[in-house]
Amino acid sequence: MQDTVSPNGGEAVAAAGEGPAAPDLRWYIIHTYSRFENKVKESLEARADALGIADRIGQILIPTEDVVEMRNGKKVTVKRLLYPGYVLLELDLDDSVWHAVKNTPRVTGFVGGGQTPTPLTANEVNQILHRQETSKDHPRPRVKFARNDRVNIVDGPFTGFSGSVEEVNADRSTLKVMVTIFGRGTPVELEYFQVKKAT
């Protein structure tokens, strides 16, 4: 089930089994040191308890998506950060909460600047939640291809051949690759997973 936010842009519908978020909570984005997103989340939770403001901080979200990559010839689904270096959080924002968040180790500031950061709109939050949710059912390939990329075919009947990308169909995760077979250029349609970028 897809999460949604209320029309006021501040309240996300909690996951099943949780109570609804307080109506005065709004979503904000903070910038963090890259690769420290989880540490920041843990620090924020600990600081909220220590400073007695846990009721003013709602969900803390590190948006991820499922992507598929090839490892040892097998498709493996892994999680990837949607926005490295950013964390979303619900806040009942005032000066004390602003200072508590801003002074958390490895937090560099709020997105939206200044002493009065701008909360996300309902539509912006829904887009992030929707992208995260849909990636679970339809993980995207990790690698991106472009026309004229040189690739090596690593799976299927043309394994061992090399070619040049003629067309990219990102929606279907397929490529049309021009392969030379018996001295002639032949277009072959392949899935992303069947090729590797030539080095």
Secondary structure, DSSP 8 states (H G I E B T S, - for coil): ----B-TTS--B---TTS----TT-EEEEEEE-TT-HHHHHHHHHHHHHHTT-GGGEEEEE--EEEEEEEETTEEEEEEEESSTTEEEEEE---HHHHHHHHTSTTEEEETT-SSS-----HHHHHHHHHHHHHHHHS-EES----TT-EEEE-SSTTTT-EEEEEEEETTTTEEEEEEEETTEEEEEEEEGGGEEE--
